[in-house]
Amino acid sequence: MKKNNYTPHPIDTKDVALPKELNALAEDIAKNVHEVWSAGRMKDGWTYGEERNDAEKKHPCLVPYEELSEEEKEYDRNTSIETIKLILKLGFKISRD
């Protein structure tokens, strides 16, 4: 078995403030992150279940984004916000045409 010495080193985005005008974009991305995750799970045979059960491929988060707990939404929002902050840190501009 291969030994795992992996240590994550994400790019530090603490110095990047998310502009208020991108809050709605962040929420749209968070919702889409959940939709992509859900579609992938369902494609792999997972269905909704009150409790997570890997053997039976049941997961309580296989519901519309709006029905997730705030804690679960925060997980997706964090992914979304960190992605937007990385885009900005790398010098890209985000604008609506």
Secondary structure, DSSP 8 states (H G I E B T S, - for coil): -------------TT----GGGHHHHHHHHHHHHHHHHHHHHHTT-EE-SS-BTTTTEETT-S-GGGS-HHHHHHHHHHHHHHHHHHHHTT------
